[in-house]
Amino acid sequence: MMDALWNQDEGEASRVISELLWKTISYNDYHEDYYHAFLTGIFVGLGYEVESNKEKGLGRPDILLKDDDNRRVIIIEAKRSGSESDMEADCREALRQIIGRKYAQGLYGYEQIFCYGVAFFQKQAMIKCDKMIDKTAEK
């Protein structure tokens, strides 16, 4: 899953997270805060430094995942969709939120910043990456 996220492979990341949801959650868990905690737990379990709902820019991104060794960051905004057909639009709305609220502002020293909108509907996840800030290209 992490290789897929670092390589912007939306399809594979969506597939892996959906598979994990299918194997672990019940219909009682279909809440945005549950999905948020689910992702946070996965990343912490993999050994990443994770910030959850901490102030950045003009708001609070759901998840900020840091890879200090490689000087890169993933910013995730999660949405719970009302239907499967709403998932893509909800991903796009999450990405607009990341960019509009400037969640990447102040991440000094990181060379790559990956922005992901994630939509959940029941036991399905859809991930969209709309923007990658690559500061190595500026050098």
N, C-alpha and C positions, 0 to 999 in steps of 0.2 A: 504494500500500500504506500509506504513512504517513497519508494522509488517512483511510483506513479505520480505522486504529488510533486516531488522535486523535478520530475521530467514533464510536468503539465499534461499527463495522460489522463484526461478527464474520464474517459470511458472505463479504464481499468480501476481507477480510484473509486468511481461510482459502483462498479461491480463488486469490489472487495468489501466496501462498507455495507452495501446491500446484503451481501452474503453473511457478514457478521450480524447484522440486524436480524436476518431470517433465523439464524441459529440461536439468538439470545433473548430477544424481547417478546413481550406479550402485547395484546391490544390495549392493556391498561397503561402502557408506556408511551402512547402516541401523543406526547406533549413536547413542545419546543425545548423546555428546560431539561427534559430527559435526554433528548438527542444531543444537546449541548454537553451535558455531563458524560454521555456515552463517548463522544469524540475526545473530550478532555482526558478521560480515563485511559483510552487507547494510547494517546500520545505520551502521557506520563508513564504508562506501563512500558513504553518503548524507550524510555530514558531521556526524553526531550524536556527542556525547560519550557514550561507552559504558563502563560498569563491568561486568566479568565476574567472578562468584564472589567479590565483595568483601563483607566482613562488614557486615551491616545487621541491626539488631534482634537476634534470637536465632539468626541463621543467615547463610546466604550465598545471596542470590537469584542465579539463573543470569545474568540480564541486567537492568541498570538503565540506562535510556536517558533522558538529560536534554535538555530543550529550555529552556535558560536564558533565552532571549529572551522566551519566552511563559510562563515560570515553571511548567512542567509536567514530569511524569515518567511514564515507562512502566516498570512492573516486570513482568518475564516469568519464569515458571518453566516449563521445558520437560520433557516426559516422552516416552519412547519406548513406544508401545503394542504389546502382543503381538498384537493383531488390530484390524481396523477397528471391530469392535463395542465394543472397550474404550476407544476414543478419548474419548468424552464423559466417561466416569467418570474417566479420567486427567486431563482438563482440570479437572474439579471437584476432584480430589485436589491438583493443582498450586495451584489457588486457595486451598484450605484451608491449604496449606503457607505461602503468602504471608501470609495473615492470621494464622494460628496462630503463625508465627515472627516476626511483627511487622516484616516487611521495610520497611514504610513509615516506621517509627519513625526520628526524627532527620532527616527530610527537610524542614528548616526553610526557609522562604522560597518554597517551591513551592506554588502555589495549586491545582493539579489533579494528582492521582496516580491513574493508570490501572493496574489490576492485571489481568494476563492469564495464564491457564493455556493452554499450547500443547501439544497431543499430536501426535505424528508416528507414522505407520504407513507404512512403505515410502516411496512418493513422494506421500503425502497429509499435509496438515496440518489440524488443527482448532483453532480459537482461541475461547476463551470469556472474556468479561469479566464478572466477578461483582461488582466493586466499583469505584466511582470515588469517591475522596475529593475533594470540591470545597470547598476552604477559602474560596472567594469567597462561598459561601452563608452562612458564619458571620459575615460582616461586616455 
